[in-house]
């Protein structure tokens, strides 16, 4: 690349670049004086990004007092050449940008300036003492002519670039302008004004006429008058004059280089990360991961600000699910809820959730007598939410080679028990058996059927409680009919013999009967059968827990599910009513954790099965999933596991905000749930969360992640000098979707703020 420019720092950033055909942009930071040497080196670096690294767009971030006209001329000619070759050069003013550097800013393809930057445009200057100790009359005339040519060239550059863009919007209020701006406004507005408002109106009228004219003469006259004033201005006034395209952080996401209004969330506490606290939509749908130990500010400065933004009246989020295991979020949601926002507090003991995700196939299988097919699908679904040997039915290997036989055979026994349960509880089949004069064995079997029917709440009983889910019912059937009394045969075989004479037994009746007979023979080897019973019980235990037996349904129970995310997910415009679902699972309740997992699964699948979102995902209002301590609810199922959902839901207009204390806690949760490759699952999760906020943490995994994200290498990097263990509460290392890596102090959320 030739000699390195000491005023330029380069780094590459794989981020979408508007105006560049969706290109990926390299980033160059230019600071210091613009000289012939630094100008040549800068253009060389831009060409290197194009030729060696195959970028067809570059962002040039500028902080400079200006420099030589010859260097500016070379830069302008080179940018024109690069533009003809298909290269897009975006410019951004970071702090003070003056003289030749200000012209560099204004001739970029997409021109932005930080809201607090200061811009200065002026005529050409000759440094003191230039040209020798004394200047003759002839020399003065030569210098004057040279300056006139330089001034005309500067004005021509500004006018030519401004003429390529649309007229400025000219809709900012008077309060948006700095005190220094009014001197320029009053001087550039023609005629004698009557106060600031009139001066601004006259200036805007002049600017509009200049942009409307077919020639560039009026624009050139406007910019010539501006340069003659030699006065600093704010980016807002530069925007009014057409010298820049947008005021922002230099990472535009909308048309014309500015973040589109209403395109994302307003999170004031995150203003150090996003100017004005405007978190763009593309950042939200590429997901956020928040890590930090207790007391680090993870919830107060990371999670709660996002929830507060969801509750704002202008929020673009139509539907959200918030998991609040520590009970810190629900009070905020209730306090901020206003007109147009429905808040639903979901309780594990009061809600019913369709675990099967609105799949009709299971109910159809049961109706057609395909008991084993339905049982396999239900157990596989259950195993995707809880640790169970039935995960082998969901396509996952057994957790241990030594237990493979027991887990496979135990799952097979559980499937047989569940199929038997579905068959027995169908319609009035149980009442028919109890009313028939069958030579039951000394009343023991009749009593078992009666107890089973009472637990199931089958039709025919007055004042009955709502029915429990199919797996809880299978647990009772298992104890009544599949646990041998001593070494006798299973009661299930006797029930199957009685059912054989029932009409319409079902297409898989014979298969279920053969399965029951197989395990009846196995039960004679009681020690072996005891091992199978232990595995089979594990398949039902979590769903038979009293906390969830009436909350999680499989679509075959008489009670209908009450939780339905579809209306909010499919809302077609932000003007409709918004709904925020909040669930507070108890920290030490495995049953309520399972309910939270089922809620998450239902939310994820409602997003991915919405017809409106499938067709118009990016045009739909946002749908957000926010989970504090999310490792307790993480799953790895192909349809509703985090690593699968994060990879696909962006196209459906949905995003996730996930908070946890450490990577180790995620790994432990995945390993406990039977995920065969927890490290790979974590790697996928990290790869699919573009925004990462690392608050104070002592975990090595967090330190390694931050170190890998931090640019540069060697012992002088910021994370080596100031590791995550030294962060103050609310302070974090932030890796953002636009390629930035920053250390920032975020404000704590204040509900009344």
N, C-alpha and C positions, 0 to 999 in steps of 0.2 A: 504494500500500500504506500510505500515511500516513507518519508519522515513522519513520525507521529506528531499530531497537532497537540501541543500542551494545553490548549484551550478547549479541547474537545474530548468528551468521554463517550464511548459507544457501548451499547448493549443491544441484544436482540430480544424482541418480545413478540410471541406468537399470539396476536390478538386481531380481531376483525377491524378493518380499516374502512370507514365510510368514504365513498368517493373513489375507492381503489378497487372496485369490483370484488369486494370481499377478500381483498389481499391480506397477507400477513405483513406486519410492519416492523421494521427495525427502528431502533431509537438512538438518537445522537443528542448529547448535551453539549451546547456551545456556550462557553463563557470566556470572558476576557475580551481583548481588543481584536477587531477584525483587521488583519494585516494581509499583505500579499501572501506571506508564507502560510498563515493560518487559514486563509480562504482556499488556497490550493489544497491544503491537507484535508479540509472539510469536504470538498468535492470529491477528493480521492476516496475518503471513507464512505461516502454515499455510493460511489461506483463499486466499491468493494462489497458493500452489502448487497448490491444488485448482482454483480458478476460471480462472487465467490459463495455467497450465502443464498442467492436466488430470491431475495426480497424484491418485490416490485412496488413497495411503498416504504417511506421512511418518515418518522416524526422527528423534527428538529426543535429541541427545546432551547430557548435563547435567553441568556442574561448577559448583556454586553453594553458598554458605553458607546459603541460605534467603532469607526475606524476609517480606513483609506477608501477613497472613491474608486481607485483602480481595483481594489479587492472586491468592492461591491459590484462593479461592472462585470468582473469575471464570474462572480456568483450568479448574477442575473442571467448572463449568457449561458452559463452551464445548466441552470435550472430549466431554461427554455429548451435546451438540447435534450436534457433528461426527460422532459415532458413529451417531446416528440417521439422519444424512444419507449414511451409507455410507463415511465417511472412517475410516481406520485410523491411529491415533497410537501408534507404538512409542516406548518410552523406554529410555535406556541411561545408566548412571552411568559416567562416564569416570574421575574421580578422587575428590575429596571432594564429597559430596552430603549436605546436612544440612537439618534443620528443614522449612520449607515445600517446599524443593526435593526432599527425600526423599519427601514425600507426592506430589509431581508424578511422581516416578519410579514409585511404587507404584500409581498409578491409570491407567497406560498400558495399551494393549491387549496388547502383548508387551513384557515388562519384563526387561531384562538389566543386568548390571553387570560391569565389568572385574574380573578376579580380584584386582587390587591396589587397588581402590577402597575408600573408607571411607564408611560410611553412619551417619547419626545421626538418630534419631527422638526427639522430646521434646515436652513440653507447651508451650502457648502462653506467650510471654514479653512483658513490657513493658520497652522500653529504658529505661535510667536517665534520670531527669528527665522522662519522658513525662507529660503532663497538667499540667505546671506545676512550680514550685519546691517546692510542698508539696501533700500529699494529705490531705484531711479524712477523717473517719470515713465520711461519706456517700460520698465519692469512692472510698475503699478498697473499700467494698461494691460499688459500681458496677463497678470494675475487676475485682474477684474474680468477679462474676457474668459479666462479659464473657469472662474467661479460662476459666471453666467451660464456657460455651457454645462457645468456640473449641476447647477440648480435646475436647468431645463431638463436634464437627463433624469434627475431624481423625480421631478414632477411627472415626467412622461411615464416612468416606471409605475408610479402610484396610480396614475389615471388609467393606463392600459390594463393593469390587473383589476382595478375596481370595475371597469366597464364590462368585464367578463361575468360578473356576478349579478344577482338580482338587486333591486334597490333596497336599502336598509328598511327594517320594519318600522322604526321611528315611533315606538309605543311606550317607551320607558317614562315613568313619572319623574318630575323635577327632582325629587329626593334621591334619585339614583345617581345623580351627577355630583362629582367632588367640587370643592370650593374653587380649585384652580380652573375647572372646566368652564366656569361662567365668564371668565375673561375672554376665552376663545369664542364661546357662543355669542357674546355681545359684539365681538369684533367681526365675526364672519357673517352674521345676519345683516343683510343690507338695510340701510335706512336707520333712522333713530328709533329705537325700541321704547316701549312703555313698560319697563319692568322685565323680570326674568322670563315670565311666561311668554310675553310677546317676542322677546329675542329668540327663544327656543323655537317658537312657531315660524319665525322668519328664516331661521337657519334650516329647519326641516323643509321649508318650501324651496329654498335654494338648492339643497341637496337633491330633492325630488326632481327639479328641473334639470339639474346637471346629469342625473342618471337617465332621464327620459330623452335627452338630446341625442341626435344621431351621430354627432361628432364628439370628440373628447375635449373640446375647447373649454366648456364650462367646468368639467371635472378638473382639468389642468389649472384653470384659474382659481378654483376653490382650494386645491392643494397647494398652489403657489402662495396664496394668502395665508394658509395655515403655517407653512414652513417659515414664512417671513415673521410670524409672531414669536417663534422660538420659545414656546411655552409648553410645559408638561401637561399631560391629560390623563384621564382615567380610561380604562378599557371600554367603559360604557359609552363615552363620547366617541372613541375610535370606531365603535360599532355603528353609531349614528352617522358617522361620516363615510362608512363603507370601507374603512381601512382594515377591518378584521371581520370575520364571519360569526363569531360567537364569543361569549364570555364564559369561561369554564375552566376545567382542570387540564384541558389538552387531550382528553380521551373521549372524543365525541361518539355518540351512539345513534343519533337521529339524523334526519335529513338536514343537509347544509352544515353538518358538523356540530350541531348542538343537541344535547339530550332532549328528547321529545317530552313535552309537558304531560304529566300524568302517566308516563311510561314506566315509572318505577315507584318505589316507596320513599316517602320523606322521613328520614331518620335523623333528627337534629343531633343526636348524641354521636353520630358517625361523621360529623362534618369534617374532622381531621382526615378522614379517608376519602370522602366524596364531597366536593364543594357544595355548600348549601345543604348538606345532608341528603342530597338526591341520589339514592342508590338506583342505578339504571336497571331496567328489566332484564337485560342480558346477564347481569351479575347475579340476579336473584334466581333465574332459571338455570344457572350453572352451579347453584347451590353454595351453601356456606357451612363450614365446619368450625366450631368454636371449642378450643381446648383450654383447660386451666384447672388448677386445684381449688379446693374449697377456700373461699375468701379472696380469690384473685380478681374478682370482678367479672367472671365468666357470665353469670346470670344478670347482674345489675347493669353491666355495660355492654353485654353482648346479646342476650336473649330478650330481656325486657324491652329494650328500645325497638326491636323488630315487632314485638307484640303491640307496643304502643302505636307504632306506625300503621299496623293493620287496622286498629280501631279508629283512625282518623276519618273524618267525614269524606275526604277526598281520596281515600285509599282505593287503589285499583284491584284489590283482592276481593273476589266474589265469595270464596269459600276457603276456610282454613280449619285445620285440626291442630290443636295445641295440647301436648302432653305435659302435665305439670305435676311430677311426682313429689316435689318439695312444697307444694302449696303456695308458691310465691307469685304465680302468674294469674290465677283465677281472680283474686281481689282486684288486680289492676284492670282486668278485662271488664269486670262488673262495674267498676268505677267509671271507666271511660266509655262504656256503651251508650250510644246516642240514637237519635232517630235514624231509621234506615238500616240499623244493625241488630240482627237477632243473635243473642248469645244463648247457647245451649250447654248447660253443665251436665255432662254425661256421667252417670253413676253406675258402677258395676252391678248394684243390686236393683236397679230400676230400669235398665235398658236391655233390649234384646238385639243381637247382632247376627246377621246372616254370615256365618263362617264360610260358606261355600261361594260367596261372592256372586249371588244371584244366578247361579248356574242351575238351569232347569233339568239337566241330565240326570242328577241324582234322584229327584222326585219322579222323573219319568221311569228310571230304572226300577224304583220301588213299585210304581203303579203297574209295571209290566212283569213284576216278579223276578227281576234280575237282582236278587238279593246280594250275591257275592260281588257283582260289579259295583253296586252302590256302596257296599261296605268297604271295598278297597279304596274307592275314591274318597270316602269320608275319612278313613284312617290316614291316608296319604296327606290329606289336607290338614288334619289334626297334627300330624307329625311335623308339618312345616312351621307350626307355631310353637310347639313345645318339644322338649327332649323326650323321645320315645323310641322304643325298638321298631315301631311302625314306620320309621323313616326309611326302612328298606323298601317299603311299598311306594315311597315317593321317589325312588331312584337313587338314594344315597347308600353308600356302603355301610356295613356295620362298623361300630366304633372300634371293635377289637377282633382280631383274628380268632382269639380263643373263645369269644362269645358269638361268633357268626352263626353257628348252628342254633343256639338258643334264641337269638334275636330273630332269625328267619322263621323258625318254627313257632316262636312265641307270637310273632306278627300274624302268622297263618292261623293260629288258634284264635287270636283276637278278631280276625276277619270272619272266622266261622261264627264266633259268638255274636258279633254285630249283625251278621246276615240272619242268624237265628232270631235275634231280637226284632229286627225289622219285619220278619215274617210273622212272628207271634203277635206283634202289636198292631198289625194291619187290620183296619176295620173292626168288626166285632168278633174276630177269630177267637180271642181269649174267652169272651163270654160264651161262645158256642162250645168250647171245650169244657168249661166249668158246668154247663147245663146238661151235657151229655152223660148217659149212664155207661161210663167206661170203667172197667175194673181197675181203678187206680190202686197202687200198692199201698195198703193200709192208711190211705188218706194223706201220706206225706207229699205226694206230687200235687194233689189238689190244693193243699195248703200253700205249697210253693207258688203255684199259679195265682192264687188269691193274693198273696203278699206282693208278687210282682205287679199284678194289676192295680193294686192300691198305690204302690209307689209310682206307677206310670201315670196315674190319673186318667185312666182310659174312660171312654164314654159310659154313661149309665150310673154315675155316682153324683149325688147332690152335694153342692158346696165344695167341690174339689178344687185343689190348688192348680195353678197353671202347670202344664207338663214340663218335665225336665228334658234336657237335650238327649239325643239318641245315644251318645256315648255314656252318659250317666245311667241311662236305662240299661245299656248293655252291661255296665258294671254290676247292676243288681241281678240281671239275668245270669251273668257269669257265676255269681255267688250261689244262686238258687239252683242252677241246672248243670253247671260244668265243673263244680268242685265235688269230687266223689265223697260219698259218706263212707269212710273207712276205705275199703278196696272194692266197693261195689261199682256197678256200671253207672255211667253218667245219666242223670235224669233227662238230659236233653234228648237222648235216643228214644226214650219212651214218649216224649212229647212229639217227636218227629213221626213215630209210628202212628200216633193218634191223628196227626195232621195229614197223614197220607190219604185218609178217606175224605178229607175236606175238598170241596170243589174249587177249581181255579187255584191250585196250590202255587202256581207260578212257573215260569220257564226254567228257573234254576233250582227248583225244589230238590230234584234228585242229586244235584251237585252238593247242596248244603247237607243233605242227608248222608251222603258218602263221607263228607268232611267230618260230620259229627260221629259217624261210626268209626272213622280212622282214629279220632282222639279218644273214643271210648276204649278202643283196643290199647292205645298208648297208655291210658290211665291205669291199666293193670300193672305196668311197670311204674309204680307210684313215685319212686325217687326221680326218675327221668321226667315224669309228668309234672312233678312239683316245680322243676326248673322252668318248664314251659309256662306254668301258671304264673310264676313270678314275672316273666317277661310280658305276658299278656295283660296282667294287671297294670303294668306301667303304661300300656297303650291307652287305658281308660282313666287312669288316676287323676290327671290334671283336669280333665273335662268333667269328672264326677265330683270335683270339689264343690261344696255348697255355694261358694262365692261366685261360681261361674256356671253351675249346672242349668240355671234358668236364664243366663245372659247370652250364652253362645249357642246358636241354633244352626242346624244343618239343612234346613229346608224341607224336612220330612215331618217335623212336629206340627201340631195343630196351631200353635201360637205363631203369629207373624212377627217378623223383625220390625222394630220401631226406629232404628237408626238408619237413615237414608241420606247419603251425601250427594246423591245425584242432582237434586234441584239446584243446590248451590254450585256444584261443579259445572253444570250445563247452563248456568246463567249467561245470557248472551250479551249483556251490556253492563257497564259499571253503574248505571243509574238504577238498576234493580236493587232489591234488598240484599244486603250482605249477611252472611251467617258465619259465626265463629263457634266452633265446637271445642269445648275444653273438658279434658278428662284428668282427674286427679287420682291416679292409682296409689294405694298405700305402699310405702317404701318396702315394708317387710311382708307383703302379701303376694305370694306366688300366683294366687288366683287372679288378683286384680292386675298383675303384670300380664297375665295371659289375655285378659280382656283388652288391655291397652294394645297388645300385639294384634289382636283381631280387629280392633278399630283402625289401626294403622293399615292393615292389609285391606280392609274394606275401602278406606280412603284412596289408597294407591290404585286399586282395581277400578274404582269409580272414575278416576282420572283417565286411565288407559282404555276404558271401554266406552267412554262418552262419545257418541257419534259426532256431536258438535265440535268437540276438541280434536277428534281425529281429522276432521275436515279443515278446521280453522284455528288450530292450536295457538299460533303466534298472535292471532287477532282476538283471542278470547281474554277476558279478565283473568288475572293471576289466581292460581290456587296454591296455597302454601301449607306445608307440613312443618310444624315447629315442635321440637322435642328436647326438653332438658333431661340430662342423664339418659340420653337415647340408647346407650349401650344395653340398658335393661330390656329394651324392646326391639333390638336388632334381630333380623332374621335373614336367611340366605336363600329363601325360596326363589325359584325362577320367575314367578309372577309377582310377588310382593316383597322380595328381599331388597334391602337398601341398594346393594351394588347393582342390582338389575334395574330398579326403578330410576335411580339417579342417571343411568346411562340413556334412558329413553324418554323421560317425562318432559324434557325441555321442549320437544316438538309439540307437546300437548298443553303448553302454557302453564306448567307447574314447577314449583321449586321446593327445596327443603332447607331448613335451618336446623342443624344438628349440634348439640352441645354435649360434651362429655369431659371427664376429668383426665383421661389418659388413653393412649392407644392400647395399653395392656388390658384395660377393662373391656374394650371392644373385642380383643383377641380371646379373652377368657369367656365372654358371653357366646361368641361364635363356636368356640371349641366345646363348650358345655351343651350347645344345641345340636352337636353332631356334625358341624361343618367340617368336611374332610381337609380343607385347605384354608384355615383362618387367615394366614399371612397373605395369601393371594386375595382373599376377599377384602382385607384391609387395604391392600395396595390398590384395588379397583376403586374402593370408596374414596381414598385419598386422590386418586387421579380424576375422579368425577366431582370433586368439590373445588371449584375454582377460587373461591374466597376462603382463606384460612386465617383465623385469628387465634394466635397462641398467647394466652395470658400466662401469669406466673406458674411454673411447673418445675418439679424436680425429676420428672420421668425422663429417662434416657431416650425413649422413642420420640417424645416431643422435641427434645433438644436436637436429635438427629434430623427430624423433619424440618425444623427451622433452619438448621445448618445447610441442608440440601437446597432450600429455597432461597437462601441469602446469596446475592450475587458476589462474585469474586472468590478468591481462595487465599489460603495462608492464615497466619496467626493474627493479622491486623483486621480481619473482618469484624463487624460490629457484634455478631453473635459470639465470637470468641472472647472479645473484651467484655461484653455485657451479656452473658448468657440468660436464658429465660428465668433462671432462679433469682435474678436480681430485679425483675420487673415489679413495679409498684402496683397496688390495687387499681384496676382500670387501665393499666398500661399493657400494651400488647405488641407483638410482632405481627404485621399484617402482610399476607401475600394476596394480591388482588388479581382479578381476571385480566386486567389490562397490562399485566407484567410488572407492576410496581411492587417493591418490597420495602416496607416502611416500619419504623418504630413510632407508635403514636399513643398518646394518652386520651382515652375515650371517657366522656362524661357518664356519670351514673344516671339512670333513668329516674325522672321525677314525674309522678303521675299528674301533678298539677301544673307542670311546665308546658 
